[in-house]
């Protein structure tokens, strides 16, 4: 367990992660796996996109303070994966299918990554006001 000083946050108290990729690696990741409209592409699974991948893309965009990429990934996720009736994301989007989202079930890991990224982004934005 990490004990924080009063008023400190995990971001200000903990040392940087060793081996954290730099901006060049983030640019490479975007070039290889994120489409221009914000779809995070699983190249090992026929170009399928998963809520988990979208969540990881959001977390990375937030970590690199890349608001434009964050907004593109979030926008695509909401347009293409949002389930009818709630704000959760369907777990998979498959290209070249008559209906890209055939199964509207969600995946807990994708939901958690999305929520985590949104929470981190909200904290960052509140720190700017």
C-alpha positions in Angstrom: 0.0 0.0 0.0 1.3 3.5 -0.9 0.8 6.2 1.7 0.3 9.6 0.3 1.0 12.9 2.0 -2.1 15.0 2.8 -3.2 16.8 -0.3 -1.0 14.7 -2.6 -2.3 12.6 -5.4 -0.9 9.4 -6.9 0.2 11.4 -9.9 2.2 13.8 -7.8 3.5 11.4 -5.2 4.6 8.3 -7.2 7.8 8.3 -9.3 7.5 8.0 -13.1 7.1 4.5 -14.5 10.5 3.2 -15.8 10.3 2.0 -19.4 7.2 4.2 -20.1 7.0 4.6 -23.9 7.8 8.0 -25.2 6.0 10.1 -27.8 7.7 8.3 -30.7 6.3 5.0 -29.5 2.8 6.6 -29.1 3.1 7.9 -32.7 4.1 4.5 -33.9 1.1 2.9 -32.0 -1.3 5.4 -33.6 0.1 4.8 -37.1 -0.1 1.0 -36.7 -3.3 0.5 -34.8 -5.6 3.6 -34.8 -7.6 4.7 -37.8 -8.1 8.3 -38.7 -11.6 8.2 -37.3 -10.5 6.7 -33.9 -11.0 3.0 -34.3 -8.4 1.0 -32.5 -7.7 -2.0 -34.8 -6.8 -5.5 -33.6 -4.6 -6.5 -36.5 -4.2 -10.1 -35.1 -8.0 -10.7 -35.3 -8.9 -9.7 -38.8 -9.2 -6.0 -38.1 -11.8 -6.4 -35.4 -12.1 -3.6 -32.8 -12.9 -4.4 -29.2 -14.2 -2.2 -26.4 -11.0 -3.2 -24.5 -8.8 -1.9 -27.3 -10.8 1.4 -27.5 -10.4 1.7 -23.7 -6.6 1.2 -23.9 -6.4 3.7 -26.8 -8.2 6.2 -24.6 -5.9 5.5 -21.6 -2.8 6.0 -23.8 -4.1 9.2 -25.4 -4.8 10.6 -21.9 -1.4 9.5 -20.6 0.2 11.4 -23.5 -2.1 14.4 -23.1 -3.3 13.9 -26.7 -6.7 15.4 -26.5 -7.4 15.2 -30.3 -6.7 11.4 -30.3 -8.7 11.0 -27.1 -11.7 12.7 -28.7 -11.5 10.7 -31.9 -11.3 7.4 -30.1 -14.1 8.3 -27.7 -16.2 9.6 -30.6 -15.8 6.4 -32.7 -16.5 4.3 -29.6 -19.7 6.1 -28.8 -20.9 6.1 -32.5 -20.1 2.5 -33.3 -20.1 0.6 -30.0 -22.6 2.3 -27.7 -25.3 -0.1 -26.7 -29.0 0.8 -27.1 -30.4 1.8 -23.8 -27.3 2.6 -21.8 -23.8 4.1 -22.1 -21.8 0.8 -22.1 -20.0 -0.4 -25.2 -20.7 -3.5 -27.2 -17.6 -5.7 -26.9 -16.8 -6.2 -30.6 -17.1 -4.4 -34.0 -16.1 -6.5 -37.0 -15.4 -5.0 -40.4 -16.7 -6.4 -43.6 -19.8 -7.8 -42.0 -23.4 -6.8 -42.9 -23.8 -5.7 -39.3 -20.5 -4.7 -37.7 -21.9 -5.2 -34.1 -23.6 -8.5 -34.1 -23.5 -9.0 -30.3 -24.5 -6.1 -28.1 -23.2 -7.7 -24.9 -20.6 -5.6 -23.1 -17.2 -6.7 -21.8 -16.3 -5.7 -18.2 -12.6 -5.1 -19.1 -13.6 -2.7 -21.9 -16.1 -0.9 -19.6 -13.4 -0.5 -16.9 -10.8 0.8 -19.2 -13.3 3.3 -20.7 -14.3 4.5 -17.2 -10.7 4.7 -16.0 -9.8 6.8 -19.1 -12.8 9.1 -18.6 -12.0 9.6 -15.0 -8.3 10.4 -15.7 -9.3 12.8 -18.4 -11.9 14.5 -16.2 -9.2 15.0 -13.5 -6.8 16.4 -16.0 -9.4 18.8 -17.3 -10.4 20.0 -13.9 -6.8 20.7 -13.1 -6.7 23.1 -16.1 -9.7 25.2 -15.0 
